[in-house]
Amino acid sequence: MVTLIDPNTSALVSLALDAAGMRQQAISHNIANANTPGYKPLSVSFEEQFSDIRNSIAQGQTPSLSSLSNYRPVLEFAHNGSEADEAVSLDMEVAKLSENTLHHQALLKALNRHFSILSMAITEGKR
C-alpha cells in the first residue's frame, strides 16, 4: 500500500523539538548555576545518536515509526575534556541559547509547513 502522507515527518520534527526543549532547560540550568562552585554543566545528547537515522534517510531508506521510538533526547553532564574546562561560561551559554532558539523556530516553521500541506490536501485547496 502506498502512503501519500508520510507520518515520519511529523515524528522526526517532534523528536527534534523535544531535544530543543530539553536543551533550553539545560542551558537555563547552566546559566542559573554559573557561579555555583562545583556545578557541572548539563548538555543534551540527541544529534549524535540520531546520525544513523540521517544516514539511512540519505541512502533512500525510510525509517519506521517503531524504530524512531528508540531515539530520545538525553540530559547528561557536559564532557568538556578537563576539569578546568567544566566551569560554565556565560558567553558560551548565551550563544548556545541563541542558536537553540533559532533551531527551535526553524523546526516549528517546518512543522507548520508540513501541516499546511496536509490541510491543503484535505480541503483540496479550498479555504
N, CA, C and O atoms as a GROMACS GRO file, in nm:
protein
  508
    1MET      N    1   0.084  -0.118   0.000
    1MET     CA    2   0.000   0.000   0.000
    1MET      C    3   0.088   0.124   0.000
    1MET      O    4   0.186   0.132   0.074
    2VAL      N    5   0.053   0.220  -0.083
    2VAL     CA    6   0.129   0.344  -0.094
    2VAL      C    7   0.071   0.446   0.002
    2VAL      O    8  -0.050   0.469   0.005
    3THR      N    9   0.158   0.507   0.081
    3THR     CA   10   0.116   0.609   0.176
    3THR      C   11   0.144   0.746   0.115
    3THR      O   12   0.258   0.777   0.081
    4LEU      N   13   0.040   0.826   0.102
    4LEU     CA   14   0.057   0.959   0.045
    4LEU      C   15   0.110   1.058   0.147
    4LEU      O   16   0.180   1.153   0.112
    5ILE      N   17   0.076   1.038   0.273
    5ILE     CA   18   0.119   1.128   0.379
    5ILE      C   19   0.217   1.051   0.468
    5ILE      O   20   0.181   0.951   0.530
    6ASP      N   21   0.340   1.100   0.472
    6ASP     CA   22   0.443   1.033   0.549
    6ASP      C   23   0.435   1.074   0.696
    6ASP      O   24   0.462   1.189   0.729
    7PRO      N   25   0.397   0.982   0.785
    7PRO     CA   26   0.387   1.017   0.927
    7PRO      C   27   0.524   1.037   0.993
    7PRO      O   28   0.532   1.090   1.104
    8ASN      N   29   0.630   0.994   0.925
    8ASN     CA   30   0.764   1.008   0.983
    8ASN      C   31   0.807   1.154   0.993
    8ASN      O   32   0.884   1.191   1.082
    9THR      N   33   0.758   1.237   0.901
    9THR     CA   34   0.800   1.378   0.903
    9THR      C   35   0.763   1.444   1.034
    9THR      O   36   0.848   1.505   1.099
   10SER      N   37   0.638   1.432   1.074
   10SER     CA   38   0.597   1.496   1.200
   10SER      C   39   0.662   1.427   1.319
   10SER      O   40   0.691   1.493   1.419
   11ALA      N   41   0.687   1.297   1.312
   11ALA     CA   42   0.753   1.226   1.422
   11ALA      C   43   0.898   1.272   1.437
   11ALA      O   44   0.946   1.292   1.548
   12LEU      N   45   0.968   1.289   1.325
   12LEU     CA   46   1.107   1.334   1.330
   12LEU      C   47   1.118   1.477   1.382
   12LEU      O   48   1.204   1.507   1.465
   13VAL      N   49   1.030   1.564   1.334
   13VAL     CA   50   1.032   1.702   1.381
   13VAL      C   51   0.993   1.709   1.528
   13VAL      O   52   1.048   1.790   1.603
   14SER      N   53   0.900   1.625   1.569
   14SER     CA   54   0.859   1.621   1.709
   14SER      C   55   0.976   1.580   1.800
   14SER      O   56   0.995   1.638   1.907
   15LEU      N   57   1.053   1.482   1.758
   15LEU     CA   58   1.170   1.441   1.835
   15LEU      C   59   1.272   1.554   1.844
   15LEU      O   60   1.330   1.578   1.950
   16ALA      N   61   1.294   1.622   1.733
   16ALA     CA   62   1.389   1.734   1.732
   16ALA      C   63   1.339   1.848   1.821
   16ALA      O   64   1.419   1.914   1.887
   17LEU      N   65   1.208   1.872   1.822
   17LEU     CA   66   1.152   1.975   1.910
   17LEU      C   67   1.167   1.936   2.057
   17LEU      O   68   1.193   2.021   2.141
   18ASP      N   69   1.150   1.807   2.087
   18ASP     CA   70   1.172   1.760   2.224
   18ASP      C   71   1.317   1.787   2.267
   18ASP      O   72   1.342   1.831   2.379
   19ALA      N   73   1.410   1.759   2.176
   19ALA     CA   74   1.551   1.782   2.207
   19ALA      C   75   1.579   1.931   2.227
   19ALA      O   76   1.654   1.969   2.317
   20ALA      N   77   1.519   2.016   2.143
   20ALA     CA   78   1.539   2.160   2.157
   20ALA      C   79   1.482   2.211   2.289
   20ALA      O   80   1.542   2.297   2.353
   21GLY      N   81   1.367   2.160   2.329
   21GLY     CA   82   1.308   2.199   2.458
   21GLY      C   83   1.393   2.156   2.575
   21GLY      O   84   1.412   2.231   2.671
   22MET      N   85   1.445   2.034   2.567
   22MET     CA   86   1.530   1.985   2.674
   22MET      C   87   1.662   2.063   2.678
   22MET      O   88   1.716   2.092   2.785
   23ARG      N   89   1.713   2.098   2.560
   23ARG     CA   90   1.837   2.176   2.554
   23ARG      C   91   1.815   2.315   2.615
   23ARG      O   92   1.904   2.368   2.681
   24GLN      N   93   1.697   2.372   2.593
   24GLN     CA   94   1.664   2.502   2.652
   24GLN      C   95   1.670   2.493   2.805
   24GLN      O   96   1.722   2.583   2.872
   25GLN      N   97   1.616   2.384   2.860
   25GLN     CA   98   1.619   2.365   3.004
   25GLN      C   99   1.762   2.348   3.055
   25GLN      O  100   1.799   2.405   3.158
   26ALA      N  101   1.842   2.272   2.983
   26ALA     CA  102   1.982   2.250   3.025
   26ALA      C  103   2.058   2.382   3.025
   26ALA      O  104   2.134   2.411   3.118
   27ILE      N  105   2.039   2.461   2.921
   27ILE     CA  106   2.109   2.590   2.912
   27ILE      C  107   2.065   2.682   3.025
   27ILE      O  108   2.147   2.751   3.085
   28SER      N  109   1.934   2.684   3.054
   28SER     CA  110   1.886   2.771   3.162
   28SER      C  111   1.941   2.727   3.297
   28SER      O  112   1.972   2.811   3.381
   29HIS      N  113   1.954   2.596   3.320
   29HIS     CA  114   2.015   2.546   3.443
   29HIS      C  115   2.162   2.588   3.450
   29HIS      O  116   2.212   2.627   3.555
   30ASN      N  117   2.231   2.580   3.336
   30ASN     CA  118   2.372   2.618   3.334
   30ASN      C  119   2.391   2.766   3.364
   30ASN      O  120   2.481   2.804   3.438
   31ILE      N  121   2.304   2.850   3.307
   31ILE     CA  122   2.313   2.994   3.332
   31ILE      C  123   2.281   3.025   3.478
   31ILE      O  124   2.348   3.106   3.542
   32ALA      N  125   2.177   2.960   3.530
   32ALA     CA  126   2.136   2.985   3.669
   32ALA      C  127   2.243   2.942   3.769
   32ALA      O  128   2.254   3.000   3.878
   33ASN      N  129   2.322   2.842   3.733
   33ASN     CA  130   2.423   2.790   3.826
   33ASN      C  131   2.566   2.825   3.785
   33ASN      O  132   2.660   2.759   3.827
   34ALA      N  133   2.581   2.927   3.704
   34ALA     CA  134   2.714   2.964   3.653
   34ALA      C  135   2.812   2.994   3.765
   34ALA      O  136   2.931   2.965   3.752
   35ASN      N  137   2.765   3.053   3.875
   35ASN     CA  138   2.854   3.090   3.985
   35ASN      C  139   2.851   2.990   4.100
   35ASN      O  140   2.908   3.017   4.206
   36THR      N  141   2.787   2.878   4.082
   36THR     CA  142   2.781   2.776   4.186
   36THR      C  143   2.909   2.694   4.185
   36THR      O  144   2.941   2.631   4.084
   37PRO      N  145   2.983   2.693   4.295
   37PRO     CA  146   3.106   2.614   4.298
   37PRO      C  147   3.077   2.465   4.281
   37PRO      O  148   2.987   2.410   4.345
   38GLY      N  149   3.155   2.401   4.196
   38GLY     CA  150   3.142   2.257   4.175
   38GLY      C  151   3.030   2.217   4.082
   38GLY      O  152   3.009   2.097   4.060
   39TYR      N  153   2.956   2.312   4.028
   39TYR     CA  154   2.846   2.279   3.937
   39TYR      C  155   2.901   2.223   3.806
   39TYR      O  156   2.993   2.280   3.748
   40LYS      N  157   2.845   2.113   3.762
   40LYS     CA  158   2.884   2.052   3.634
   40LYS      C  159   2.777   2.086   3.531
   40LYS      O  160   2.659   2.056   3.551
   41PRO      N  161   2.817   2.149   3.421
   41PRO     CA  162   2.719   2.190   3.320
   41PRO      C  163   2.645   2.071   3.260
   41PRO      O  164   2.698   1.960   3.251
   42LEU      N  165   2.522   2.098   3.218
   42LEU     CA  166   2.439   1.997   3.155
   42LEU      C  167   2.440   2.016   3.003
   42LEU      O  168   2.460   2.127   2.954
   43SER      N  169   2.418   1.909   2.932
   43SER     CA  170   2.402   1.916   2.787
   43SER      C  171   2.298   1.812   2.747
   43SER      O  172   2.256   1.730   2.829
   44VAL      N  173   2.259   1.815   2.622
   44VAL     CA  174   2.161   1.721   2.570
   44VAL      C  175   2.225   1.640   2.458
   44VAL      O  176   2.284   1.696   2.365
   45SER      N  177   2.214   1.511   2.469
   45SER     CA  178   2.265   1.421   2.366
   45SER      C  179   2.147   1.378   2.279
   45SER      O  180   2.055   1.310   2.326
   46PHE      N  181   2.150   1.418   2.154
   46PHE     CA  182   2.044   1.376   2.062
   46PHE      C  183   2.097   1.359   1.921
   46PHE      O  184   2.080   1.254   1.860
   47GLU      N  185   2.161   1.462   1.868
   47GLU     CA  186   2.206   1.458   1.730
   47GLU      C  187   2.307   1.346   1.706
   47GLU      O  188   2.308   1.285   1.599
   48GLU      N  189   2.391   1.321   1.806
   48GLU     CA  190   2.492   1.217   1.790
   48GLU      C  191   2.428   1.079   1.772
   48GLU      O  192   2.471   1.002   1.687
   49GLN      N  193   2.327   1.049   1.852
   49GLN     CA  194   2.263   0.919   1.843
   49GLN      C  195   2.169   0.910   1.723
   49GLN      O  196   2.128   0.801   1.684
   50PHE      N  197   2.138   1.023   1.665
   50PHE     CA  198   2.043   1.029   1.554
   50PHE      C  199   2.112   1.015   1.419
   50PHE      O  200   2.045   1.013   1.316
   51SER      N  201   2.244   1.007   1.417
   51SER     CA  202   2.318   1.006   1.291
   51SER      C  203   2.287   0.883   1.206
   51SER      O  204   2.288   0.895   1.083
   52ASP      N  205   2.260   0.768   1.264
   52ASP     CA  206   2.229   0.651   1.182
   52ASP      C  207   2.094   0.667   1.111
   52ASP      O  208   2.077   0.614   1.001
   53ILE      N  209   1.999   0.737   1.172
   53ILE     CA  210   1.872   0.766   1.104
   53ILE      C  211   1.898   0.858   0.986
   53ILE      O  212   1.844   0.837   0.877
   54ARG      N  213   1.980   0.960   1.006
   54ARG     CA  214   2.016   1.052   0.897
   54ARG      C  215   2.082   0.976   0.782
   54ARG      O  216   2.052   1.001   0.665
   55ASN      N  217   2.172   0.885   0.816
   55ASN     CA  218   2.240   0.808   0.713
   55ASN      C  219   2.144   0.720   0.635
   55ASN      O  220   2.155   0.709   0.513
   56SER      N  221   2.050   0.658   0.704
   56SER     CA  222   1.953   0.572   0.633
   56SER      C  223   1.862   0.655   0.543
   56SER      O  224   1.824   0.609   0.435
   57ILE      N  225   1.825   0.775   0.586
   57ILE     CA  226   1.743   0.863   0.502
   57ILE      C  227   1.824   0.907   0.380
   57ILE      O  228   1.771   0.914   0.270
   58ALA      N  229   1.952   0.936   0.400
   58ALA     CA  230   2.038   0.977   0.288
   58ALA      C  231   2.053   0.865   0.185
   58ALA      O  232   2.072   0.892   0.066
   59GLN      N  233   2.043   0.740   0.229
   59GLN     CA  234   2.053   0.626   0.139
   59GLN      C  235   1.918   0.589   0.078
   59GLN      O  236   1.908   0.491   0.005
   60GLY      N  237   1.815   0.669   0.108
   60GLY     CA  238   1.684   0.645   0.047
   60GLY      C  239   1.595   0.551   0.126
   60GLY      O  240   1.486   0.516   0.079
   61GLN      N  241   1.637   0.509   0.244
   61GLN     CA  242   1.556   0.420   0.327
   61GLN      C  243   1.468   0.504   0.418
   61GLN      O  244   1.513   0.604   0.475
   62THR      N  245   1.344   0.462   0.433
   62THR     CA  246   1.251   0.534   0.521
   62THR      C  247   1.248   0.464   0.656
   62THR      O  248   1.218   0.345   0.663
   63PRO      N  249   1.278   0.536   0.763
   63PRO     CA  250   1.272   0.472   0.896
   63PRO      C  251   1.128   0.447   0.936
   63PRO      O  252   1.038   0.523   0.902
   64SER      N  253   1.108   0.341   1.009
   64SER     CA  254   0.972   0.310   1.057
   64SER      C  255   0.945   0.389   1.185
   64SER      O  256   1.038   0.428   1.256
   65LEU      N  257   0.817   0.411   1.211
   65LEU     CA  258   0.781   0.482   1.333
   65LEU      C  259   0.827   0.407   1.457
   65LEU      O  260   0.865   0.468   1.556
   66SER      N  261   0.824   0.273   1.452
   66SER     CA  262   0.868   0.196   1.568
   66SER      C  263   1.018   0.212   1.592
   66SER      O  264   1.062   0.210   1.707
   67SER      N  265   1.096   0.228   1.486
   67SER     CA  266   1.241   0.248   1.506
   67SER      C  267   1.270   0.386   1.564
   67SER      O  268   1.371   0.405   1.632
   68LEU      N  269   1.182   0.484   1.538
   68LEU     CA  270   1.202   0.618   1.593
   68LEU      C  271   1.180   0.623   1.743
   68LEU      O  272   1.231   0.713   1.811
   69SER      N  273   1.106   0.526   1.796
   69SER     CA  274   1.080   0.526   1.941
   69SER      C  275   1.206   0.496   2.022
   69SER      O  276   1.210   0.519   2.142
   70ASN      N  277   1.309   0.444   1.955
   70ASN     CA  278   1.436   0.415   2.024
   70ASN      C  279   1.520   0.540   2.045
   70ASN      O  280   1.619   0.537   2.119
   71TYR      N  281   1.484   0.649   1.981
   71TYR     CA  282   1.563   0.771   1.987
   71TYR      C  283   1.491   0.876   2.070
   71TYR      O  284   1.381   0.919   2.037
   72ARG      N  285   1.555   0.916   2.177
   72ARG     CA  286   1.503   1.018   2.266
   72ARG      C  287   1.619   1.106   2.311
   72ARG      O  288   1.730   1.057   2.332
   73PRO      N  289   1.594   1.236   2.325
   73PRO     CA  290   1.700   1.321   2.378
   73PRO      C  291   1.732   1.283   2.522
   73PRO      O  292   1.643   1.246   2.599
   74VAL      N  293   1.859   1.292   2.558
   74VAL     CA  294   1.905   1.252   2.690
   74VAL      C  295   1.979   1.369   2.754
   74VAL      O  296   2.070   1.426   2.695
   75LEU      N  297   1.939   1.403   2.876
   75LEU     CA  298   2.006   1.507   2.952
   75LEU      C  299   2.125   1.444   3.023
   75LEU      O  300   2.110   1.343   3.093
   76GLU      N  301   2.243   1.503   3.007
   76GLU     CA  302   2.364   1.447   3.066
   76GLU      C  303   2.459   1.559   3.107
   76GLU      O  304   2.440   1.675   3.068
   77PHE      N  305   2.561   1.524   3.184
   77PHE     CA  306   2.663   1.621   3.219
   77PHE      C  307   2.751   1.644   3.097
   77PHE      O  308   2.789   1.550   3.028
   78ALA      N  309   2.783   1.770   3.073
   78ALA     CA  310   2.867   1.805   2.958
   78ALA      C  311   3.006   1.748   2.977
   78ALA      O  312   3.060   1.746   3.088
   79HIS      N  313   3.064   1.702   2.867
   79HIS     CA  314   3.200   1.648   2.869
   79HIS      C  315   3.289   1.745   2.793
   79HIS      O  316   3.293   1.743   2.670
   80ASN      N  317   3.359   1.828   2.865
   80ASN     CA  318   3.443   1.928   2.802
   80ASN      C  319   3.589   1.887   2.792
   80ASN      O  320   3.670   1.960   2.735
   81GLY      N  321   3.624   1.777   2.845
   81GLY     CA  322   3.764   1.734   2.838
   81GLY      C  323   3.830   1.732   2.974
   81GLY      O  324   3.843   1.626   3.034
   82SER      N  325   3.872   1.848   3.024
   82SER     CA  326   3.944   1.851   3.152
   82SER      C  327   3.857   1.916   3.259
   82SER      O  328   3.756   1.979   3.229
   83GLU      N  329   3.896   1.899   3.380
   83GLU     CA  330   3.824   1.956   3.495
   83GLU      C  331   3.822   2.109   3.489
   83GLU      O  332   3.723   2.170   3.528
   84ALA      N  333   3.930   2.170   3.440
   84ALA     CA  334   3.938   2.316   3.436
   84ALA      C  335   3.836   2.374   3.338
   84ALA      O  336   3.790   2.487   3.356
   85ASP      N  337   3.801   2.297   3.235
   85ASP     CA  338   3.706   2.344   3.134
   85ASP      C  339   3.562   2.329   3.176
   85ASP      O  340   3.473   2.372   3.103
   86GLU      N  341   3.534   2.269   3.290
   86GLU     CA  342   3.397   2.240   3.328
   86GLU      C  343   3.321   2.358   3.385
   86GLU      O  344   3.200   2.348   3.407
   87ALA      N  345   3.386   2.470   3.409
   87ALA     CA  346   3.316   2.588   3.458
   87ALA      C  347   3.225   2.640   3.348
   87ALA      O  348   3.257   2.631   3.229
   88VAL      N  349   3.111   2.695   3.388
   88VAL     CA  350   3.014   2.746   3.293
   88VAL      C  351   3.058   2.883   3.243
   88VAL      O  352   3.087   2.972   3.323
   89SER      N  353   3.064   2.899   3.114
   89SER     CA  354   3.094   3.028   3.052
   89SER      C  355   2.962   3.091   3.010
   89SER      O  356   2.891   3.038   2.924
   90LEU      N  357   2.928   3.204   3.072
   90LEU     CA  358   2.802   3.271   3.040
   90LEU      C  359   2.793   3.310   2.894
   90LEU      O  360   2.687   3.297   2.833
   91ASP      N  361   2.902   3.356   2.837
   91ASP     CA  362   2.901   3.394   2.696
   91ASP      C  363   2.868   3.275   2.606
   91ASP      O  364   2.790   3.287   2.512
   92MET      N  365   2.928   3.160   2.637
   92MET     CA  366   2.902   3.040   2.556
   92MET      C  367   2.758   2.992   2.575
   92MET      O  368   2.694   2.948   2.479
   93GLU      N  369   2.707   3.000   2.696
   93GLU     CA  370   2.570   2.956   2.721
   93GLU      C  371   2.469   3.047   2.651
   93GLU      O  372   2.368   2.999   2.599
   94VAL      N  373   2.494   3.177   2.650
   94VAL     CA  374   2.405   3.270   2.580
   94VAL      C  375   2.410   3.244   2.430
   94VAL      O  376   2.308   3.251   2.362
   95ALA      N  377   2.528   3.214   2.378
   95ALA     CA  378   2.541   3.180   2.236
   95ALA      C  379   2.465   3.051   2.204
   95ALA      O  380   2.397   3.043   2.102
   96LYS      N  381   2.476   2.952   2.292
   96LYS     CA  382   2.403   2.827   2.273
   96LYS      C  383   2.252   2.851   2.280
   96LYS      O  384   2.175   2.790   2.206
   97LEU      N  385   2.212   2.940   2.370
   97LEU     CA  386   2.071   2.975   2.384
   97LEU      C  387   2.017   3.037   2.255
   97LEU      O  388   1.909   3.002   2.210
   98SER      N  389   2.093   3.128   2.198
   98SER     CA  390   2.052   3.192   2.072
   98SER      C  391   2.044   3.090   1.959
   98SER      O  392   1.948   3.089   1.881
   99GLU      N  393   2.143   3.004   1.950
   99GLU     CA  394   2.144   2.901   1.846
   99GLU      C  395   2.026   2.805   1.863
   99GLU      O  396   1.961   2.768   1.765
  100ASN      N  397   1.999   2.766   1.985
  100ASN     CA  398   1.890   2.674   2.011
  100ASN      C  399   1.754   2.740   1.980
  100ASN      O  400   1.664   2.674   1.929
  101THR      N  401   1.742   2.868   2.010
  101THR     CA  402   1.618   2.939   1.979
  101THR      C  403   1.592   2.943   1.829
  101THR      O  404   1.480   2.920   1.784
  102LEU      N  405   1.696   2.972   1.752
  102LEU     CA  406   1.682   2.972   1.605
  102LEU      C  407   1.648   2.833   1.553
  102LEU      O  408   1.566   2.818   1.463
  103HIS      N  409   1.711   2.733   1.608
  103HIS     CA  410   1.684   2.595   1.568
  103HIS      C  411   1.539   2.558   1.599
  103HIS      O  412   1.472   2.497   1.516
  104HIS      N  413   1.493   2.595   1.716
  104HIS     CA  414   1.355   2.568   1.757
  104HIS      C  415   1.256   2.637   1.664
  104HIS      O  416   1.157   2.576   1.622
  105GLN      N  417   1.283   2.763   1.629
  105GLN     CA  418   1.195   2.836   1.539
  105GLN      C  419   1.192   2.773   1.400
  105GLN      O  420   1.085   2.765   1.338
  106ALA      N  421   1.306   2.728   1.351
  106ALA     CA  422   1.311   2.663   1.220
  106ALA      C  423   1.231   2.532   1.221
  106ALA      O  424   1.162   2.501   1.124
  107LEU      N  425   1.241   2.457   1.330
  107LEU     CA  426   1.165   2.333   1.340
  107LEU      C  427   1.015   2.360   1.343
  107LEU      O  428   0.937   2.288   1.280
  108LEU      N  429   0.974   2.464   1.415
  108LEU     CA  430   0.833   2.500   1.421
  108LEU      C  431   0.781   2.543   1.284
  108LEU      O  432   0.669   2.509   1.246
  109LYS      N  433   0.862   2.617   1.209
  109LYS     CA  434   0.822   2.657   1.074
  109LYS      C  435   0.808   2.535   0.983
  109LYS      O  436   0.715   2.527   0.903
  110ALA      N  437   0.900   2.441   0.996
  110ALA     CA  438   0.893   2.319   0.915
  110ALA      C  439   0.768   2.239   0.948
  110ALA      O  440   0.700   2.189   0.858
  111LEU      N  441   0.738   2.226   1.076
  111LEU     CA  442   0.618   2.152   1.116
  111LEU      C  443   0.492   2.225   1.071
  111LEU      O  444   0.396   2.161   1.028
  112ASN      N  445   0.491   2.356   1.081
  112ASN     CA  446   0.377   2.436   1.035
  112ASN      C  447   0.356   2.418   0.885
  112ASN      O  448   0.243   2.402   0.840
  113ARG      N  449   0.464   2.420   0.808
  113ARG     CA  450   0.454   2.400   0.664
  113ARG      C  451   0.400   2.260   0.632
  113ARG      O  452   0.318   2.243   0.542
  114HIS      N  453   0.448   2.161   0.705
  114HIS     CA  454   0.401   2.023   0.684
  114HIS      C  455   0.250   2.013   0.709
  114HIS      O  456   0.177   1.954   0.629
  115PHE      N  457   0.204   2.073   0.819
  115PHE     CA  458   0.061   2.068   0.848
  115PHE      C  459  -0.020   2.154   0.750
  115PHE      O  460  -0.135   2.121   0.722
  116SER      N  461   0.038   2.260   0.698
  116SER     CA  462  -0.031   2.341   0.597
  116SER      C  463  -0.052   2.260   0.469
  116SER      O  464  -0.159   2.267   0.408
  117ILE      N  465   0.048   2.184   0.431
  117ILE     CA  466   0.036   2.098   0.313
  117ILE      C  467  -0.071   1.992   0.336
  117ILE      O  468  -0.151   1.964   0.247
  118LEU      N  469  -0.071   1.932   0.455
  118LEU     CA  470  -0.174   1.833   0.487
  118LEU      C  471  -0.313   1.896   0.484
  118LEU      O  472  -0.407   1.836   0.432
  119SER      N  473  -0.326   2.015   0.540
  119SER     CA  474  -0.455   2.084   0.541
  119SER      C  475  -0.502   2.114   0.400
  119SER      O  476  -0.620   2.099   0.368
  120MET      N  477  -0.410   2.158   0.314
  120MET     CA  478  -0.446   2.187   0.178
  120MET      C  479  -0.490   2.060   0.104
  120MET      O  480  -0.582   2.064   0.023
  121ALA      N  481  -0.424   1.950   0.132
  121ALA     CA  482  -0.462   1.823   0.069
  121ALA      C  483  -0.601   1.778   0.116
  121ALA      O  484  -0.680   1.727   0.038
  122ILE      N  485  -0.628   1.797   0.243
  122ILE     CA  486  -0.758   1.755   0.298
  122ILE      C  487  -0.872   1.840   0.243
  122ILE      O  488  -0.978   1.789   0.209
  123THR      N  489  -0.849   1.971   0.235
  123THR     CA  490  -0.956   2.061   0.189
  123THR      C  491  -0.952   2.082   0.037
  123THR      O  492  -1.028   2.162  -0.016
  124GLU      N  493  -0.864   2.012  -0.032
  124GLU     CA  494  -0.849   2.020  -0.177
  124GLU      C  495  -0.819   2.163  -0.222
  124GLU      O  496  -0.863   2.205  -0.328
  125GLY      N  497  -0.744   2.235  -0.141
  125GLY     CA  498  -0.703   2.370  -0.175
  125GLY      C  499  -0.808   2.476  -0.151
  125GLY      O  500  -0.784   2.594  -0.177
  126LYS      N  501  -0.924   2.436  -0.101
  126LYS     CA  502  -1.030   2.534  -0.072
  126LYS      C  503  -1.014   2.586   0.069
  126LYS      O  504  -0.963   2.516   0.157
  127ARG      N  505  -1.057   2.703   0.091
  127ARG     CA  506  -1.047   2.760   0.225
  127ARG      C  507  -1.178   2.754   0.294
  127ARG      O  508  -1.190   2.798   0.408
   0.00000   0.00000   0.00000
